[in-house]
Every structure is written in C-alpha cells, then in structure tokens.
Amino acid sequence: MSEFTVDNEIGKAKPARKAMVILNPSSGKERAAEYARDIEDVLRAKGYDVELRETAGEQDATRFCRSACGMRCDLVVSAGGDGTLNETINGLLSQEHRPQLGIVPLGTVNDFARALGLPLDPQAAIAALASSRVRAVDLGRINDRLFTNVVAAGNIAEAVAAVSSEEKSRLGSLAYLKEGLKELVSQKAYPMRIEYDGEVWEGESPLFVAALTNSVAGFEKMVPDAAVDDGLIHGFIFKDIGWLGTLTAGWSLWAGSLREHKDVVAFTARQVSVRSFERVRTNVDGEEGPDLPLELQLLPGHVEVVVPEDDR
C-alpha cells in the first residue's frame, strides 16, 4: 500500500489522504466481501490509502471510528445498516478531529441514507463515494451518545427493537409498523414529563418520538418537512388514545398529516428533556437505547457526509 501521492502540478510528493472503511460483514445479503473490494477500488482511484476494518461484535464500529479520528483519517465509510452507522458516528463523539463520512447502505431500512437522498442500491452508493461534494448534516446527542435519526420512548420502543432480522428482510418497514401498532393498541401508557425549549407537557403517553429527518422506520411521511440540516428536533407526543385513535393516528402517519392529529402533540426544538417516575425503555436509531431520563440536544452541521455530485 502506498504512503504518498504525487502532486503533478508542482512535482512534489505529499502524504496520501487516508480513509477507513468500517464494514459489517453480516449485512448486504452475504455480498460484503464483494462490496469491500469495490469500495477500496473507488477510494484508491480517488487517491486514498485505505484501511478496512470488519466488525465482529457490539461497539466495534465505534472503536474503529475513534481510531480513525486519532489517525486523522480524512474519510470514514460506514458500510452496513442503521445500527452500524449509529455505532460509527458515536466514534466521533468528543473528538478533536472529525473525518468526513461516507455511507454505503447495506441494511433493511437505511433511514439516514433515505433522508440524505443517497442511492439505496449498494453499487450506486459505492460509485457515489467518488463524489467531491459533501453536505454538513445535523446529529443529535442523547445523554452521552450520538444518534443520526430517531429516538422513541415508550412500550413501542421495546417492540421495535425485538423485530427479528428475518422479519425486517421479509417485510421491511412494514415489520416496524406491524409491531408498533400492536403495542399502541395495547393502550399501555406511561406518565411522562417532556420539556422542550422552555415549554412543558405532562401526562400519560404510550409513545414519544424525536426525529431529525423525514424518514422514520422507512416511512418518509412521518415528518415530511424535516431536513437533515434544518437545525431542529421534531417531537411527537402520542396521548393515551386507545385503539380507535391509534388507527386514525396510523392513517395520519401514512398520509403525512400526523402533526394535525388531535391526539398528537407536535413540536420542534433544539433541546428536549424526557422524564418519568416509571421505567420507560427507548429505541435509538432502530436499536435498544437507555431507559429514561433522556436529555436530547441538537448538534447542527456536526458531520460532513459525501453525497452524489448531482445532490442539490
């Protein structure tokens, strides 16, 4: 592997740019090795020295990304699903040097890639890594970790985390909708106190959702006006609405009019606090998160993501 590239304009050697590829080998329908070779080929053609790291267990991607920051890599590529991406961006937490981020979506839902308008076809996403365009996007901080897309608190959070890989592969985002509606119909609600930018809501709720983008569990109409760089947390508090209200809320979600539902409190904020005197579980970017209490903070333009040349 070469350590230097040559600047042809002045004929002097200069250190090559460095890229780390963080690959989840269990994603991508068993084509991970093929994708890894293609990613390396594209990046080397762009003048990067490339180091490939494959995850084998929880938090591997976080450790690898933290190492990339310490090595002052210019680019980190997350090749996997939303869980791999969440772990990867958590390696950026509190780092002096933050590399640019490339994304090759190999998961079932790929919410963050959808919201960014990145190609969902892996080969097209790999080709897009050759782009010279980047977009500064928001991240969220939840207690002592980062998230890219969504935080959910309530009985639905545990149900969504329990959706099997087989169900996600077979049903896609419908697997989340099926489990979510089933839990909401159960009418189990929790006492919550939610503070957002100086406002306070208190009451019984089966579900609270905080989203950074317009794509939540594969549904791109839940927050149709959200953008990856709008500087806002989009909050939704579902009141204790029973089975009929759940059905109408489900329809509003499908139609993109959830904000107008009479039993949903919708708001935007930059900081949100969620508390309960009961144990309430959460789901963060599709994976099990910490129990309440939560402190959410918006980090505007926190990372630069490589986007296709025709991105607007």
URRA-V446651 format. One record per residue. N is the residue number from 1. RES is the residue in three letters. PHI is phi in degrees with one decimal (NA if undefined). Layout:
((N:RES:PHI) (N:RES:PHI))
//
This chain:
((1:MET:NA) (2:SER:-73.5) (3:GLU:-109.6) (4:PHE:-138.4) (5:THR:-115.4) (6:VAL:-112.4) (7:ASP:-83.4) (8:ASN:-65.6) (9:GLU:-69.6) (10:ILE:-117.5) (11:GLY:70.3) (12:LYS:-112.1) (13:ALA:-76.2) (14:LYS:-140.9) (15:PRO:-57.7) (16:ALA:-69.4) (17:ARG:-69.2) (18:LYS:-113.5) (19:ALA:-132.0) (20:MET:-116.0) (21:VAL:-104.1) (22:ILE:-106.3) (23:LEU:-115.9) (24:ASN:-91.0) (25:PRO:-69.3) (26:SER:-88.9) (27:SER:-97.9) (28:GLY:77.6) (29:LYS:52.3) (30:GLU:65.7) (31:ARG:-110.3) (32:ALA:-59.1) (33:ALA:-63.4) (34:GLU:-62.7) (35:TYR:-62.8) (36:ALA:-60.1) (37:ARG:-61.9) (38:ASP:-66.3) (39:ILE:-62.2) (40:GLU:-60.3) (41:ASP:-61.2) (42:VAL:-64.4) (43:LEU:-70.3) (44:ARG:-65.9) (45:ALA:-64.0) (46:LYS:-86.6) (47:GLY:94.5) (48:TYR:-91.3) (49:ASP:-81.9) (50:VAL:-116.5) (51:GLU:-118.8) (52:LEU:-102.8) (53:ARG:-123.1) (54:GLU:-106.0) (55:THR:-77.3) (56:ALA:-127.7) (57:GLY:-161.4) (58:GLU:-62.3) (59:GLN:70.1) (60:ASP:-59.9) (61:ALA:-61.9) (62:THR:-64.7) (63:ARG:-63.9) (64:PHE:-63.8) (65:CYS:-66.2) (66:ARG:-61.4) (67:SER:-64.2) (68:ALA:-61.7) (69:CYS:-64.5) (70:GLY:-64.6) (71:MET:-80.5) (72:ARG:57.9) (73:CYS:-61.9) (74:ASP:-82.7) (75:LEU:-146.8) (76:VAL:-121.5) (77:VAL:-110.1) (78:SER:-97.1) (79:ALA:-116.2) (80:GLY:169.5) (81:GLY:-93.9) (82:ASP:-62.8) (83:GLY:-65.8) (84:THR:-63.1) (85:LEU:-63.7) (86:ASN:-60.1) (87:GLU:-62.4) (88:THR:-61.5) (89:ILE:-67.7) (90:ASN:-69.4) (91:GLY:-70.2) (92:LEU:-84.3) (93:LEU:-61.0) (94:SER:62.1) (95:GLN:-92.5) (96:GLU:-66.1) (97:HIS:-110.7) (98:ARG:-118.0) (99:PRO:-67.2) (100:GLN:-67.1) (101:LEU:-118.2) (102:GLY:-109.9) (103:ILE:-129.7) (104:VAL:-116.9) (105:PRO:-75.4) (106:LEU:-120.2) (107:GLY:-92.7) (108:THR:-86.5) (109:VAL:-103.7) (110:ASN:57.5) (111:ASP:-58.8) (112:PHE:-66.0) (113:ALA:-63.7) (114:ARG:-59.6) (115:ALA:-63.3) (116:LEU:-80.8) (117:GLY:74.9) (118:LEU:-76.0) (119:PRO:-60.7) (120:LEU:-88.4) (121:ASP:-74.9) (122:PRO:-55.6) (123:GLN:-65.8) (124:ALA:-67.5) (125:ALA:-66.0) (126:ILE:-64.2) (127:ALA:-60.1) (128:ALA:-69.3) (129:LEU:-63.7) (130:ALA:-76.5) (131:SER:-65.6) (132:SER:-98.7) (133:ARG:-91.1) (134:VAL:-131.0) (135:ARG:-132.8) (136:ALA:-77.7) (137:VAL:-122.5) (138:ASP:-79.5) (139:LEU:-124.1) (140:GLY:-114.9) (141:ARG:-111.3) (142:ILE:-122.0) (143:ASN:53.8) (144:ASP:-113.5) (145:ARG:-142.2) (146:LEU:-108.4) (147:PHE:-142.1) (148:THR:-98.8) (149:ASN:-136.7) (150:VAL:-151.9) (151:VAL:-125.4) (152:ALA:-124.3) (153:ALA:-125.8) (154:GLY:138.2) (155:ASN:-65.4) (156:ILE:-67.6) (157:ALA:-61.9) (158:GLU:-66.7) (159:ALA:-64.8) (160:VAL:-66.2) (161:ALA:-64.8) (162:ALA:-85.6) (163:VAL:-61.8) (164:SER:-74.9) (165:SER:-59.8) (166:GLU:-63.6) (167:GLU:-64.6) (168:LYS:-62.7) (169:SER:-68.1) (170:ARG:-81.4) (171:LEU:-110.6) (172:GLY:62.4) (173:SER:-64.0) (174:LEU:-64.3) (175:ALA:-63.1) (176:TYR:-67.7) (177:LEU:-62.2) (178:LYS:-60.7) (179:GLU:-69.8) (180:GLY:-64.5) (181:LEU:-65.4) (182:LYS:-61.3) (183:GLU:-72.3) (184:LEU:-64.7) (185:VAL:-64.6) (186:SER:-65.2) (187:GLN:64.3) (188:LYS:-82.4) (189:ALA:-125.4) (190:TYR:-125.7) (191:PRO:-71.5) (192:MET:-132.3) (193:ARG:-122.2) (194:ILE:-120.4) (195:GLU:-110.5) (196:TYR:-145.6) (197:ASP:47.6) (198:GLY:91.0) (199:GLU:-93.7) (200:VAL:-133.2) (201:TRP:-123.4) (202:GLU:-130.4) (203:GLY:166.1) (204:GLU:-94.0) (205:SER:-144.6) (206:PRO:-82.5) (207:LEU:-160.7) (208:PHE:-124.0) (209:VAL:-126.5) (210:ALA:-120.2) (211:ALA:-119.9) (212:LEU:-102.1) (213:THR:-132.5) (214:ASN:-86.0) (215:SER:-114.1) (216:VAL:-126.7) (217:ALA:54.3) (218:GLY:87.8) (219:PHE:-94.8) (220:GLU:-94.4) (221:LYS:-113.2) (222:MET:-64.2) (223:VAL:-129.6) (224:PRO:-61.4) (225:ASP:-96.1) (226:ALA:-78.7) (227:ALA:-133.9) (228:VAL:-69.5) (229:ASP:-135.0) (230:ASP:-88.5) (231:GLY:71.6) (232:LEU:-134.5) (233:ILE:-94.8) (234:HIS:-101.9) (235:GLY:-103.7) (236:PHE:-136.4) (237:ILE:-108.5) (238:PHE:-89.0) (239:LYS:-74.9) (240:ASP:-75.0) (241:ILE:-106.9) (242:GLY:75.4) (243:TRP:-71.3) (244:LEU:-67.5) (245:GLY:-63.1) (246:THR:-62.4) (247:LEU:-62.9) (248:THR:-69.0) (249:ALA:-66.9) (250:GLY:-61.9) (251:TRP:-66.1) (252:SER:-62.6) (253:LEU:-61.1) (254:TRP:-64.2) (255:ALA:-86.8) (256:GLY:81.2) (257:SER:-120.6) (258:LEU:-60.8) (259:ARG:-59.7) (260:GLU:-88.9) (261:HIS:-66.8) (262:LYS:-66.9) (263:ASP:-107.2) (264:VAL:-125.5) (265:VAL:-96.3) (266:ALA:-113.2) (267:PHE:-154.5) (268:THR:-123.2) (269:ALA:-160.3) (270:ARG:-111.3) (271:GLN:-138.7) (272:VAL:-140.0) (273:SER:-122.7) (274:VAL:-128.0) (275:ARG:-135.5) (276:SER:-157.4) (277:PHE:-89.1) (278:GLU:-106.4) (279:ARG:-74.4) (280:VAL:-128.7) (281:ARG:-88.5) (282:THR:-133.8) (283:ASN:-130.1) (284:VAL:-123.0) (285:ASP:51.5) (286:GLY:87.1) (287:GLU:-121.9) (288:GLU:-60.0) (289:GLY:-114.3) (290:PRO:-76.1) (291:ASP:-67.1) (292:LEU:-59.3) (293:PRO:-84.6) (294:LEU:-124.0) (295:GLU:-120.4) (296:LEU:-107.0) (297:GLN:-138.4) (298:LEU:-86.1) (299:LEU:-111.2) (300:PRO:-68.5) (301:GLY:53.7) (302:HIS:-77.4) (303:VAL:-143.0) (304:GLU:-96.1) (305:VAL:-109.2) (306:VAL:-69.8) (307:VAL:-125.4) (308:PRO:-58.3) (309:GLU:-58.2) (310:ASP:-90.1) (311:ASP:-65.0) (312:ARG:-128.1))
//
